Structure formats: C-alpha cells, structure tokens
Amino acid sequence: MIKYILRRVIQSIVVLFGAVVFSFLILRVIPGDPAVMMLSDLATPEEIERVRQSLGVDRPIWVQFLVYLKQIFTGDFGVSYRSQTPALGLVLGYLPATFQLAAAALLITIVVSVPLGAVAAIRKGSWIDSLLSGFALVGQSVPVFWLGIMLILIFSVHLRWLPTSGQGGLQHLVLPAVTLAAAQVALVARIMRSSMLEVIRQDYIRTARAKGLSETSVVVGHALRNALAPVVTVLGLQIGNLLGGAIITETVFGWPGAGNLLVNSIGARDYPVVQAMIVISALVFVVTNLIVDIIYVILDPRVSYN
C-alpha cells in the first residue's frame, strides 16, 4: 500500500505542476495590460511603462515564469495589483466562506443522495425509484444560476423565510448550499442506485439472506459498504465541481467568497490574485482526490496496489 500511495503522490505533484504552468500561461494570453487597467485613461505612455516595470510584466515570458515558480516555492505570490496587499493573504481571507459553502453543499449531497439512491435500488420500480429518476434528470439539467434565482423568488421574495443574499447565520447558508448541492445530489444518488443494484445481485448477498439475516442487516452490514466505493470516488471528483460551481452561486447570492474575488480579479487582470487562487484550488482538488484514492482502497481491498 505504501508504494501505491507514493505513486499517487508523484502523480499528484505532476498534476499540480501542470496547474501551475496553466495558471501562468492562461493569464498571459488574455488580451489587456494590467498597467493600463490600474491607471486612468489620462495616463501617459511613460507612466504606463513605469507601472509595467514595477509589476515585472515588461520582462521576457520565461523570466516571469521563473520568478513565478520562485514565488510559489517561497509561498509568496506577490502583491495584488488592485488592493496592494499580499495576494496569498487576500485569497486565504476569502477562502473560508467558499469552503463553508462547499462543505455545506457536500454534507447535503451525502445526507440526501446516499439514502435516496440506496432506497431507490432496494425498491426498484416503485414510485421512489421513479421519483429519483425524474429528480436526477431535472437536477442535472437545470442551470445553477436559474435555480438560485428561483429559490430566491420563492423563499425570499414571496415567502420571506430566508434572506436573499450575504453571509451571516445558518439562514444565509441554506439557499446557496441547496443551490450548489442540487446537481451533485442528482448525480450521486443515481450512481448510488446503480452501484447498489449491482451489489445486491451478488452471491454473498443471497447467502446472507439465506442465513436468515434481517433485510436491514443485509443492506447496512453487507451491501452498503461495497456500494459506497464508487460513490466515494465520485464525491472526491465533485469537490472540484463544488468549488467551480461556487463561483456562480456566490455571484447569485452575493456570498463573500473566493469565487467573487476570482471573477473581479480576472476582470482587473490582477495576476497575483488569480494565480494564487488557481494554485490553491488545484492543491485542494489534488489533495482531496489523493485522500479519496486511499479511502477507496480501504473500502475495497480488491483494488490492486501494483
């Protein structure tokens, strides 16, 4: 198992380096000059050139990349062009709100989708199974921004049960978390149903029933653990989708998270902040999937380490 983990760590490092290169290059091919965006329309060419020199964007691209790598290894992503504060500190200040939203959405996904998928598999062909199929179709088809607006209209404008935007208590978290989790619940519940259907057809499940075990013991003690293996993998992959979807959700609900910061920083060509955000997001995604891979082999010992 140690060799398996080491191999996955090396693969994760390669992926993370690819994200670093991507985050550097993608901003350099976008039209626009950060020096021009920082100055007024009345700025002279000399003033623009001085700002470009102070930002280091007048250097050759390979020099900028080497400086960028040095900054990453030292934990220094530079200073935000807009706020003149350390980019890493700025991003880390906004991340807790995004993680709070993503964690709430992930919790809703697990609590709702796993039991729903398992029950739909056990009651195959029933109204619960039909309901799940319809919900899965709708949940993965509806755009996040449209669902968020509809929830605001229903629960905030008409019923006045929940606030429309902002961050505060639990009531502020409900609508954004449900909006972000809707598509994930639909996907994970469908996968849980398929996995559970495959497991309950296995010989050891029939043997457990033949031994006189109750249906609850068979499902919870024997079927559920094996059915969860592919679900855990999917949940790990959905971490990236949750962080990506949080950008739209935060915009709709005015949630003060890193998604709003990223959108504004891209518009302002604030290289240090965007690069810090991309690298940190990639790090979270890579580490999460590494943990999921380890959990997967614990849940299913049949997975080869070779």
N, C-alpha and C positions, 0 to 999 in steps of 0.2 A: 504493500500500500504506500510505503514511503516513496518508492520510485514513481508510482502513479502521481502522487501529489507534486513531486519535484518536476515531473514532466508538464503537469498542468500549470505550475508556477512559471516555468520558462515560456510556455505558450502565452500566458497572460502578460508577461513582460513584453513579448513581441507585439501583441495586440496594443498594449499601452503605448509603445513607441510609435506604432502606426498612427494612433490617435494624436500623438504629439506632432508628428510631421503634418498630418492633415490639418490640425488646428492652425499651424503656422502658415501653410500654403494657401488655404481657402480664403483667408483674410487678405492676402496679397493680390489675389486675382479679382477681388471685388472692386469695381470702379470707385474712384473717390480718393481724396487725400485727407488724412486726419488733420493735417496742419490747417488746411483750408476750412474744415468744419469747426475747428477750435477758434478761428479768428472771425472777425466780422467781414462783411462784403467790401468794406473800405480798406482792408489790409493791403499793403504794398507787396510786390514780389519779394523784396528784401526781407520784410517781416515774416512772410510765409517760409522763406528759405531758412531763416534763423530758427523758427519753430521746428521745421523738419530736421535740422541738425540736432536740436536739443532732444528730439524724440528718437533720433537714430534711424529714421526711415529713409535718409538720404544715402545710407551705406549700401554696398552690394548685398544682394539677397542672401548669399552664403554667409556673409559676416553677421547679418541679422539673425540667421538661423543658429549660428554658433553661440551668439550672445543669449539667444532664447534658451538653448539647451543648458547653458551655464546657470541661467536664472532658475530653471526648473530644478536642477540638482541642488541648488542652494536654497530652494523654497522662496525665491524672490521673483515674482512675475512682473516686477516693475510697478510704476505708479500710474493710476488711472488718468487718462488724458483729460477727462471732464472734471472729476472731483479732486484731483491731485492728492489722492490717498492711496496707500498700498493696495494693489489690485486683489491680492490674495485675501487680505483682511476684509475688503469690501465684499467679496464673494462669500466668505465664511460668515459674514454678518447676515446675509440674506438666505443662506442655505437652511438654517433650522426651520424656517417657515415652510420651505419646499419639502423638507424631509418629514415634517409634521403632516403635511397634506398627503404625501405619498404613503406614509405609514398608515394613516387612517384609511386610505383607499385600499391598501393591501390587506388590512385587517378585515374590512368589509368583504373583499373578494374571497378571502379564506373562509370566513364565517358563513357566508351565503352560498358560495359555489360548491364547496366540498359536500355538505349535506344534501344540497339540491341535486347535484349530479349523482350521488350515491342512491338517493331515494328514487330518482327517475330510472336508474338502471334496474333497481330491485322491482319497481312497479312498471316495467316496460309495457308500453301500450296503453297505460292508464292516462287519466286526464292530467296527472302531474308530469308525465313524460311529454305529452303534447304541449303543455304549458311551457316546459323548458325549451322545447324545440322552437316555439314561437318567440320566446324571450331571447334565445340565442341569436335568432335571425335579426330581430329588431335591435338588440343591444349592440351588435357589431356593425349595423348599417347606419345608425343614427350618428351624425357628426357631434363631436363633443361640444362645440360652441352652441349648436342649436339646442341640445339637451339642457345645457346650462341656462340658456335664456328662458326656455320653457319652465324649468324648475323655479327660476326667479319670478316669472309671471304668476305661477300657481301659488307657491308657498310664501312668497314675499309680498307681491303686489296685491293679489286677491285675498288670500287667507291671512296674510300678515302674521304668520307663525315664526318666520325666520328672517334675519337681516339679509339685505341684498348684496352686501359687499363688505370688505375689510376683514381684519383679523382681531379676534377677541376671545370670548369664551367658546364653549362647545357648540353653541348655536350658530356661530360664524363658520364652523368647520363642516357642518352637516352637508349643506348643499354642494360645496366644492368637492368634498370627498365622495359623495354619491355620484356626482357627475363624472369624476375621474375613474371611479371603480366600475361604472356600468358596463363598458365594453369588456373589461377584464373578467367580470363575473360571468358574462355570457360565454366567453371563450373557455375559461377554466371549468365551468360547470359542464360544458359539452365534452371536454376532454376527460373529466372525471367520470362522466356517464359511460363513455366508450371504454375507458380503462376498467371500470367496474364490471361492465358487461363481459369483457374478456376474462377477467379473473374468476367471476362466479361460475364460469363454464368449466373451470379446471377440475381435474380429478380429485385433488386434495379437498376441494370444497364439497364435492359429493361425498367423499369419505367422512368429512366432519359431520355432515348431516346424517349420514348412515349410523354414526356412533351415538346419535341421539342428542347432539348439542342443540341448544336453542338457536333460533334464527339470529337473534341479537349477538350471541357468542360467535356464530359462524361469520357474520358480516364484520363485526368490530374486531374480533380476535384473529381472524384468518384472512379475510378478503381485503379489508380496508388498507392495511399496511402495504400490501403488494400493489394495490390500485393507486396508492399515493405516489409511487416512484415517478411516473411520467408527469404527474401534476406538479411535483416539486420542481422538476426541470423547467416546466413551462412558467411557473411562478418566478423562478430566477430570471428567465428571459424577459418577463414582463416588467421587471424593475426599470429597465431602460425605457420601456413604453410609458411607464408611470411618470418618470422624470421628464420625458418628452411631452407627454400629454399635459403635464402640469403647467407648461408654458401657456397653452391655450386657456386652460382652466383658470390660472392666476389672472390672465388678462380679462376674462369674462367677469370674474367675481372681485376684481381689484385686490387680489391676495398679494401681500407684500413679500413675495418670494424671489428666488433666483431667476425664475422664468421671466418676470417683468424686467429684472436687471439685465438679462441677456438680450432681450428684444431691444431695449433702449441703447445698450452698448453697441450692438450691431449697427443700428441706425446712425450712431455717432462715430463709427469706426474706432471705437475705443479698444485697440488691440490687446493691451494687457488684461483687461477685464474679461473679454471674450475668450482669450486663450486660457486664462485661469479657470474659467467656467467649464470649458470643453475638457480640459485635462482632469479636473476634479470629477466631472461627470463620468468620464471614461474610467477613472480609477474606481469609483463606486461600482460601476457596472462590471468591471473585470473582477474585482474582489468578491462581489456578490455571486457571480457565476462560478468562481472558484469554490466558494463555500457550498454552493448548490451541488457541484460535482462531487464533493466529498460526502455530503449528506446522501446523495444518490447511491453511492457505493455502500454506504452503511445500511440504507433501506433495502437494497437489493444486492446481496453478496455474490450473486451470479455474474455481476459485471466484472469483466477481466481487468486486471491491473497492468497487463502487458501491452 
